């Protein structure tokens, strides 16, 4: 199910959609939810594009020389295990 967007300001727009694509949407999306489906798909695509841009901007920021402690998969697994243990400890003691 798609989120009801009645709480947000909206604007009615006119766009052209290929009929074959509309038929596919209508076959999968329950009656009356086409707009919510298209809005949700658009939001997801914008998130994907923004994530791609962020990855492209950050390309080259990692340097093996700056992280010799993470030189191979065993070292990475050790780091993850240590940090999970510390996180679990903090999470479990916070409520006490």
N, C-alpha and C positions, 0 to 999 in steps of 0.2 A: 504494500500500500504506500502511497505517496503522501507527503506532508501537506496538510491543508494550509494554504498560504493566505487565508482571509485576514490574518493579522498584519500583513505587510501591504504597503502601498503598491499598487500595480498599475500598469498602463496597457491598454488594449492596442496591439500592433497587428499589422497585416503583413504576413510573410508568405512566400511561395514555398510549398513543400511538394516534393515529387509524390505523385499518387501511389506509386508502388511502396514507398516508404510509409506513407500514412496507412495503407492497408496492413502492413506488417505491424505497425504500432497498434492499430485498432484490433488486430487479431490477438494481441497479447495483453493489452491493458483494458481493465474493466470500464464499462460505460461511464462517461462523465469524468474520467481521470486523465484524459489525453494531455491537457495543459499541465497538470502536475507532473506527469511523466516527462514531458519535454523540458520543463523547468528543471527537474531533477537531473536529467541527462546533461543539460547545459551547465549546471553547477558542477557536476562531476568532471566534465570536459575542461572547464576553466581551472579546476583544482589540478588536473593532470598537466595542463599547459604551464601553470605557475610552478609546479614541482619541477618540470623539465627546465624551465628558465633558471630556477634556483640551483639545480644540479649543474647546469652549464656555467653559471656564474662562479660556482665554487670549485670548478674543475682545476686541479693542480694545487689546491691548498694543502693536501695531505703530502707529507714527506716522510719516507721511511727513515731518513736520518734523524728526524725529530721524535721518532717512536721506535727505538731499537727494542723496547720491551714487547713489542707486538710484531716481531719479525716473522713468525710462522703460525700455522693453525693451532699448534699446541700452546703457544704463548697467548694467543687470543682466547682460547678456551679457558685457560687458567685465569686470565683477567676477567672474563665474563663470570666465571664461577665465584671469584672473590667478591666481585661487585654485587652479584645476586645475594650472596650470603650477608653482606653488609646491609643491603636494602631490606632483606627479609628481617634481619635483626631490628632495624630501625622501625619498620612497619609493625612488627609484633610488640615492641616495647612502648610504642607511642600511646597505646590505649591503656597502659597500666598506671 
